[in-house]
Every structure is written in structure tokens, then in C-alpha cells.
Amino acid sequence: MAAPDPHQAVDPEAVVIAVACMKETAQKPLAGSPPSVETHAEAAELAAAQTPDPRF
């Protein structure tokens, strides 16, 4: 009798459901990630308000 394949030890459908149900816990963007905008005017306004030195 052959040993079971370790790559098939987890049901792929269960993984998809688990990932789909997970929430990002901090509810904040990552440090250094660019902000989201919907219009070109919004992007220009954000760019004008940014400081030249990033805060890390």
C-alpha cells in the first residue's frame, strides 16, 4: 500500500472557502502602499498634499 500524497491532504474547496471568508484584521492599508483614488482629480489632490519625505 502506497503512502498518501501529502499535497492532497487538504481539500482544495475547503481552502477556497476559508480564504474567501477571511478578513484583513487591521482594516488599514499597509505602510508605504499608495492610496486608492477613483478620479484623476483625486490623485492630483493627494499628490499635492504629500510630503517629499516618506514616514517609515
Summary of the structure (lengths in Angstrom):
residues: 56
radius of gyration: 21.4
end to end distance: 56.2
largest distance: 68.0
contacts: 55
relative contact order: 0.09
helix: 41%
strand: 0%
